[in-house]
Amino acid sequence: MRRAAPAAVLLAAVAAACVGQPLGDPTSARARVEALQAEGRLEDAAELGERVLLSPDVPAEDKAEVAFLAGEAQFARGRHGAAFGHYRWVLENAPWSAHAAAIEARLFESGKVMLFGEEYSGWFDDRGKGVDVLETLAAHFRASERADDALKLVGDYFADDEVEAWGEASLSYLRVVDEYPGSEWAERCLWLAGRCRLNEAQGPLYDRNELLRAQALLRRSLAEHPRGVAIGEARADLATCRESLARSELAVADFYAGRGVPAGELLRLANAAALYPDTPGGQEAAARLAAAGLDPAALARDPRRHSIDTVRFVLPRWEREAEEQRVQATRKEPGR
């Protein structure tokens, strides 16, 4: 007798392992999933639930119920990623489900665990999938009291020391501010959005556009919340940001000086002195101009300075649209 090839044996073993709970009669599948759930056979309930969702013969109403039950089984087993897949199936295919409120609560708990739970803290985990979980909650339950909390948690995750995705964090915090202006987190998130842009800039020598975005957000924070709980942090970050902007101008001035282009050096010194006079960098630039016998105030009025001044930046289209909507909503508010 010929011996089976090792590959064939392996495939047979895998096929046998995948058999799991057979679908059987499609009309009784829902009842069998419910029975398995009631018996505490969670893995079997989840397995059969997977087969039900793949079957074209099971009624849509039964599939919606089974998807929820399979999600509950996986949630109880601590398999939050698998549970999320089932819950999302319900939201996308059966938004009328009576389990919507329960799913909202499950998504919030699963998202928190996946982003910050110790069981998802290793190198090879799907911790970042918690972002999908919480953003799904915010998308499907926009009027929920948890929606702004979910978006803030996403921002907190991106701003975590182990992640440091500052741009993503800033966008998530801004969503809280712009989509939920009445949120208890709105003020703090506006300041954090600016701080994250400041972190993204990585100082004066990397990306000045990020510094300018940080300055705009921090100024907005101070303007909209002049007596807020984050007022001290916002002021300190704005001072740091403006000093970095001044140092950025000085760095360009030094670049021109090192290449024997005094006109470029003087124009950049004038930028620093005129735009950031309250910063040490701006004052250093003014001193250098004065030492050269030049009046910083006169240079500030020189139209040539503006011809090469790139301190203006253009927001991405989606951010411009969000800003326009915010301004229009503000103008419509009573008393304005």
Buried (B, 14 or more C-beta within 10 A) or exposed (E): EEEEEEEEEEEEEEEEEEEBBEBEEBEEBBEBBBBBBEEEBBBBBBBBBBBBBEBEEBEEEBBBBBBBBBBBBBBBBEBBBBBBBBBBBBBEEBEEBEBBEBBBEBBBBBBBBBBBBEEBEEEEEEBBBBBBBBBBBBEBBEEBEBBBBBBBBBBBBBBBEEBEBBBBBBBBBBBBBBBBBEBEBBBBBBBBBBBBBBBBBEBBEEBBBBBBBBBBBBBBBBEBBEEBEBBEBBBEBBBBBBBBBBBBBBBBBEEBBEEEEEEBBBBBBBBBBBBBBEBEBBBBBBEBBEEEEBEBEEBBEEEEBEEEBEBEEEBEEEBEEBBEEBEEEEEEEEEE
